[in-house]
Amino acid sequence: MKKFCITLIIGTLCSVSRAQKSENIFDKADLNAYSQVRFSSNFKDNYNFSLRRLKFWLKSAPDFSENWSYKIQTTISSTHNETFFLQDVKLGYKTGVWSFDFGQFVPGYSLQRFQSDYRLPVIERAKVINCLIPDGTLGARDIGFQANVKTKNNIIKLSLGIFNGYGIKEFRLNNKGVMITHKTVLNIPFENGNLQTGWSGQFRKADNLNIPKVLPDTVLFSGNDFRYNFFIKYCYKNVKIQAEYLTAFLNKEKTDGWYLLSLLSLNKKNEIVFAYEDYKDLIPETKDLPYFHIGYNYLINSCKIKLFFDNYFQINNHLIQNYTASVQLQIFFNQNI
């Protein structure tokens, strides 16, 4: 199915290119990649180097077309046993304040999920984001269609999408489910800062769906999956604070969580980070204790060459447990970002 999607979209792009009398779509393309190499340890019995990400993407340049665009993205990671993982195969069309996305991509939902990995001040997204966005544990993406609209001043942005509803880690020839998503974003600029807030919603008619890290691995869920999300982000000069709340109702069972993330930029080179995460799943065996991040980042060349120093832990009965210290180096191969 993934090969079919790539063939279909590249074929469409070639048709658009011919229609515009362009010899090759790749003449007007942006190719980029970055790597994140990490060392983590609990200073007891675990010392581990890993390739957190080696991510590549190819997308249309601004002068490719007045209306059409495309993006193909893949990644390789130690967490995926060093195999390439196809992420985005997306074709876009824009006209006026409207835009439309087709193919395989992340449905419009949540604030942090649409903040690029390389721009995040923490080395990992909040656990509740990874688990409770529509396809968080199913590849984070889905195949479908999404319509987007925004006001001319970008104060309000809306999206509405319809997808298969079972992620991208499998393909079902006979799909009995469907997923609908929505996202509303409100941007309020002011002197030396910005306030962004909004909400997301999702309804899925699930059919024998395995939802790891939310439900036990032995459970195949069928029925109504309704989720919603509220988010807010406040930026003023060198301070950034954001928070999100996510919840899911799987038939009559409820799971939810939230996070708070703060960033203090001391200058263009130094960042102090603090984050708090709280997520409660529907797996009886897990202990749903909050997690903390305390970190420091050194921006050697903005986010193009960046060092992360992160401390990740839980507190139980006033004692630190599950502590992990990490050092991560991020490097872009193409500095034009």
N, C-alpha and C positions, 0 to 999 in steps of 0.2 A: 504494500500500500504506500509506503514511504517513497519507494522508487517511482511509483505511479504518480504521486503528488509532484515530485521534483520534475519528472518528464512533462507532466501537464502544464506546470507553471512556466518552465523554461520554454516550452513550445508556444505558450501564449505570449511570453515576452518577445520571442523571435518574431511572432506575427505582428506585435505592436511595433517592434523595431523596423520591420520591412515597411509597415504602413507609414512610418516616419522617414523612410528612405535612409535609414542608418545601416551601415554595413554590419555592425556587430554590437549587441547590447553591452558587451563588456568594455567597449570603448568609453562608455559613460557610466562606470561603476566604481564604487568605493570598496576596497578590500582591506580588512583590518583584522588584527588578532592580538590577544594578550595572554600572558601566563601568570598564574599565582602558585608559587611554590611555598610549601608550609612545613614548619617543624613544630610538633606538639609533644608535650610531656606532662605527666602528673608528678614527676620527680620521685616516683616510687618504683613502678614496674612497667612503665610504658614510655618509650622514646621512639617517635615515629616521624619520618619524612614522608611527604605526600605531594602529588601534583593535584592541587585542589581544582584548578581549571586550566585548560588550554583551549581557548575559545576562538573560533573563526567565524567571520560573517562577510557576506557579499551583499551589497545593497545598491540600489540605483543612486546615481549622483543627482544633485538638484537639477541639472540641465538634461537629464535623460528624457523627461517628458513633462509637459505641462500638467497632465492629468494622471498618468500611470506611474506606479512605483513597484519595487519588489524587494524582498529580503530573503536570504537563505542563510541559516546559522546552524553551526554544529559545534560540539564540544567533546573533549576527552578528559577523563578524570580518574584518579585512583579509586574513587568511590564507585565507579562504574567498571572496575577491573580493566582500565585502560582501553576500553572499546569506544569507538566514536558513537556519539548519541546525536541523532538528528533532532534539532529543536524547532526552528522556524522555517517554514516554506510558505511565504505569504506574498500575495499579490494585492496591491492597493489601487484604488481609484479615487481621485479627489476632484470636486467641483464646487467652487464657492466655499461656503461654511460646512459643507457635507464631505464626508469621506467614507469609503467602504473597504473592508478587509475581507479577503477570501483565502482559504487554505488552512494551514496548521500554524497556530500561534497561541499566545496567552490571552484568554478572555479578559475583557476589561473588568477588573475587580481588585480592590485594595489599593493602598497608597504605596507601601514598601515594595510590593511585588513589581511595581513599575519603576523603581529606582534601580539603576544598573548596578550589577555586582561590583564593578570597579569603582563606583562612586560612593558606595555605602561606607560609613565610618566604622562599622563593625565587620568582622570577617565572615559572619553568617547572618542570614535573615533570621528573624524571630521564629521560633519553633511553631507558634500558632499560625504564622503566615504560611509556612511550608506545609502544614497539615490541613488548614481549614479554608484556603482558597479553593475554588471549584474543582481543580484537578491537582491539588497540591502533591499528593502522593501517587498520582497516576501519570506523572510526566510533566505536570504543571501546565500542559498545553492540551488543546483539543482541535478537532477539525470542524470547520463550519464557516459561518458568515457573521459579520458584525458591521453595523451602521453607526457612524459617529457624527455628531454635530457640535459646533461651538459658536459662541457669539464672536463678532469681529474683533472685540477687544480681549478675547480669551478669558473673560470673567466666569463664564459658565461653559462647561463641557459635559456632554451626555453621550452615552454609548448603549446600544442594545444589540445583543448577539444571540444566535441560535446555533447549537453544536450537537455533535453525536452524543456526548454526555458520559463517555467512558475513558477519557484520556487518550494517550498515544502509545501506551505500552502493549496494546493488542489491537487487532482489527476484527470487527464482527461483520460478517457478511449479511446477517439478518439482525439488524439492530431494532430492539423493541422500546428503547428509551429515547429521551431527548432532554436537552438542557438549555435553559434560557437564562441569560445574564444581563445585568444592567449596572451602570455606574454613573453617578453624578458628581461632578467636581465644581467647587466654587472657589475662585481665586480673588482675594482682596488685597491689592497692593497698597502700600503706604510708604511714607518717607523712610528710607533706610531699612525697609523690611517688607514682609509679605505674610499673609495669613491664608492658608489653604485648608478647606474642609470639605466633607462630602460623605457619601454612603454608597454601598454596593448591595446588590441583591442577586440571588440565584435560586432557580427552581429546577429540579431534575426529577424526571420519572425514571428511577433506577431499576435495572433488571439484572439480578445476580451479580452485583458489583462488589468486588473486594476493595475495601478502603483501609489499607494498612495505616498504622499509627493513629487511627481514629477508632476503628473497631478491631476486635481480635482477628488474627489471620485465618481462623477457622470459620469466620462468619462471611456469608455472601448476602449482601443487602439488596432487598427489593422493596420498592415503595416510593414514598415521597421524601425527597431530600431538599429541604428549604434552608437557605443560609442568608445571613445579612451581615453587614460590616459598616462601622462608622470610623472615620479617621479625621485627624486634625494635625496640621503642621504650622508652626510659628517660627519665623525667621526675623531676627532683628540684629543688624550689624554682624557681630562675630558669634552670635548664639543661635543655635537651632534646636528646637524641641518638637518631637512628634509622638503621636500615640494612636493606637488602633484597638478597636474591640471587634472580635469576630465570634459568631455563634452559628451552630448548625443544628437543625432538628431533623433527625433521621426517624421518620414516622413520629413516635411520641417520645423518643429519647433525645436529650439535649447535651451538647458538648460546646464549650466556649473557652475563650482566652483573650488576653490582651498584652500589650507591651508598651513601655515608655522608653524612648531613646532621646538622649541629649548629647549635644556636641558643642564644645567650646574651642574656637579657633584662636590661638594665642597670637599668631601671625600667619603669613602665607605658608609656613613650613610645619607648624606644630598644631596638633589637635589632641584634646582630651575628650574621652568618650565614656559615657555611662549608660547602661541599658538594664531594664528590668523586664522579665518575661514570666507570664503565668498562663499555663495551658492545662486544661483538664480534659482528658480523653474518655473513651467509653470502654477501656480495657481494665478489668478488675485487678490485674497483677501489677500494674504500674503505680508508682508513687508520684503523684502530681505536685511536686514541690517546685516553687519558683526558681528561675535561673537569673544570675547576675552576670553582666559584662562590665569590666573596668579595663579601659584600654588607652593606649597612646599611639598616635600615628605620626610618622615623619614623611612629609611630602618632598621628596628629592627633586622631582620635576612635576609638580601638580599631581594628578592621578596617573600620569604616564609612567613614572617610576616612584613607587610608594612602599614604605615599610609599615607593617602593622605589628603592634605588640598587644596581645589580648590575654586577659584573665577571665576564665569562664567557670562558674561554680554555683553550688546550691548551699543553702544554710538549713540545717536540721537540728533542732534543740540547741540553738546558739552555736553550733559547730559547723565549720566549712566542710563540705563533702563533694565528691565528684569534681574535684578541681582539675582544670586543664589550662596550662599556659601555652600560648602559641606565638610564633614569629612567622610572618608571611611577607614575601617579597613579590611585588606586582610590577610587571614590565610590559609595556606595549611595544609591538614590533613595528607598527606604523605610528609615528607621533602625531599624525594629522587627525585629531579627534576634537 
